Amino acid sequence: MGRAFEFRRARKEKRWDWMARTFTKIGKEISMAVRQGGADPENNPRLRTIIQTAKTSNMPKDRVEAAIKRASSKDEKDYEELVYEGYGPYGVAILVETATDNPTRTVASIRMYFTRGGGTLGKTGSLDFVFTRKGVFRFDAAGLDREELEFEGIDHGLEEITGEEGELVVYTPYTEFARMQKFLEEKGINVTSAQLQRIPTSSVALTAGQEDEIMELIEKFEQDEDVQAVYHNVS
């Protein structure tokens, strides 16, 4: 059928794979949110935010509703949130967030990826000086007064605000996440993504070849079913 067909098929398969992994991660987030705060989004800010993230990720509504229903069942798995820290080749710091129903399996897999990738798994807290945990909120900038929002937001934990192609991004300290979320909701701002992310405080410069090697290792982590997010400090 030709190279063009093969290219399109490969691109579709890659997108389908991305969607499957993304929906699985969101499903776990929903499960943990429901177990923590109940199945009613109106009374569960974490669940409310995850549902919005699901929408922006094009996760079908029926799958979201099914995940909430499943999470409310006594038969649903209990997921434990665990963080693994270590170094890849060339001194690159790598932090892996997981949600697992089998920590023994998960730590074995994470250690294997580090070892086979030429890195080492470190102790919990060993990268505290490399990454800072922050709240990151993304929303449409249309119709908003950025200066006014920044001025008001400071009293609710706003640390920094940036703009990218019609989108505003607000950063807050980890401890101010809930307060900023409530502030944005009260302002009637439609937040498309609200996450706690690890922001590197320093970075490592690599050659193109070295960077490819690190990205290959990162991809190994990301493809693991227990992994929710991977952070690194490659510049």
N, C-alpha and C positions, 0 to 999 in steps of 0.2 A: 504493500500500500504506500510505500514511500517514506522518506525520512521525515517529511512534514507531519504525517500522521503519527509516526512513532514519537516525535517531539511533543505533539499535543497530548498524546496518551500519557507520556511520562510526566508531563506537567500536571495533568488531571489527577494522576495517581498520587503525585506528591501532595497536591492540595487535599485530596481525600484523606491521605494519611495524616496531614496536619490537622484537619478538621476532627478526625476520629480521636487523636490524642488530646486536642483542645477540649472536646466535649467530655472526655473521660475525666480530665482534670477539673473541669467545672462541676461535673457530677459529684466528685469527691468533696469539692468546696461546699456544695449545697448540702451534702450529707453532714459534714462537720458543723455547718452553720445551724442546721435544723436541730441537731443533737444539743447544740450549745444554747440556742435561743428560741426554739420552737418553729413551727411550720408556717406561721402567719407573718408574711413580709412586713406588714404594717407595724408589728411589734418587734421585729428582728432586723436591725439596721444592716448587719452583716449579710443576711440572706437577701435583703432588698438590693444591696450593692452587687451581689453575685448575679442576681437575676438580670440586672442592667448590663453587666459584663457579658452574660450569655446572649443577650439581644444583639450587642455590638459584634459578637463573634458569630452571628447568624445561626445560633443553636435553636432548633425548632421549639416552639412553645410547648408542644406536647411532650417533648423530651425533658424540658425543664420541669413541667408539672409532674411527670412520671418520677423524676429524680426526687422531688420534694415528697411525694407520696411514699416512695420506697424508703426514704430516710426516716420517715415517721414510723416505719414498721419495726417491730421488735427483732425481726430476723435480719435487719440490715447490719452490715459489718461496722464495727467500730474502728475508725481510722485514728492513728496516732501521728501527730505532727512532729517530725524529727529533722534536725539540721546536721549536715555533715560538712566538715571543713578540711581543706588540704591544699596541696600545691601540685600543679602540673609541671611540665617541663619549662625551663627558662625562668623559673621563679614566679610563675603566674599563680595568683591566689584564686581558688575556686571554692565557692560555697553552694551547697546543694540542699534545697528544701524538699522534703518528702512528706507524703501522707500514706501510711501503710497499715495493713492489718497483720503484718508479719515482719517485725523489726529485724529478726535474725536473717531472713532472706534479703532484706533491703541493705543492711550493712555489709553483707557478703558481696552483693552486686556492686555497691559503691566502691568498696575496697578493690575489687577486681578491676573496675574501670580505671581507677587511679594507677594501680600497679602496671597494668598492661599499657597504659598511656605514658608511662615513664614518670609518674608522679607518686605522691605519698598521701595517705589519709592521715590527718592530724587530729589533735584533741579538740573537744568542744571548747569554744572560746578563743582558739588560737588565732582567729582572724578578726577578733573584735577591733583591732587597731586599723584594719584594712577597709572594713565596710561599716557604714553607718546606716541604720534602718530608718527609713523615712516613709511618711504617707505621701502618695502621689495620686493626684486627682486630675482627670482630663475631661474637658467639656467644650462644647461649641462656643466660640467667642462672639458669634453674631448677636447684636443687640445689647452687649454688655459694655459697661464703662470700666475699662481695665484699672484706671487709677482709683476709681471709687471702690471697686472690689478689693484692690490691694490695701487701701486705707482701712476699710472695714474688717478685712480678713486678718489683719495683724493682731487684733484683739481675740481672734479665735484660733491662733496658732500658725497663721501663714508665715512661712519663712522665706519663700521665694516664689515668684510667678514668672513664667516664660510663655512666649507665644510661638506657635509653629503652624503656618498655613491655615489660619482661621480657627485654630484650636488653642485653648489656653491650658497650661499645665501648672498646677499649684503643688508646692512641696511643703510638708509640715514635719516637725519632729514626730517620732514614733508615738510618743505619749499624747500628742494632740490630734491623732487621727479621728477619733470619735467626735471630738468637738468641731473639727472642720467639716466633717461629714454632715453633722446636724446643721451647721451654719449654711452650707450650700443648699441643703434641702429646704430650709426656711426661706432662702432667697428665691426658691423656685427654679434653681439652676439644674438642668438635666445632665447629670454626671454620666458620662459614657464609660468611665473606668475609674475605679478607686481601689488602690492596692497599697500594701506595705511592701516596699522594695528595698534592696540592699544597694546603696550607692557607694562606689569605691572612693576612698579618700586619697589614694595614690594609684598610679598606673605604671604598667610595664610596656615599653616600646619593643616591638618585634619586627623581624623581617617578614616579607610576604610569605615565604616558605614556612617560617616558624608559626606565623599566625594561622596558616592553613592547618598545621598539625594540631594546634590548640583547639581550633573550631571543630575539628574531627573528634577530638576527645569530648568537647562540650556536647556535640550531637549524640554521642554514646549515652551520656547521662540523660539527655532530654528524651531519648527514645524509651527509657525505662518506665514501665507502667507505674512505679511508685514515686517517680519524681514529679514535683509540681513546678519547680523553677530552679534555674541555674544562674549564678552570678559569677563574674570574673573581673579582673582588673587590667585587661589588655586595653591599651590606649586606642 
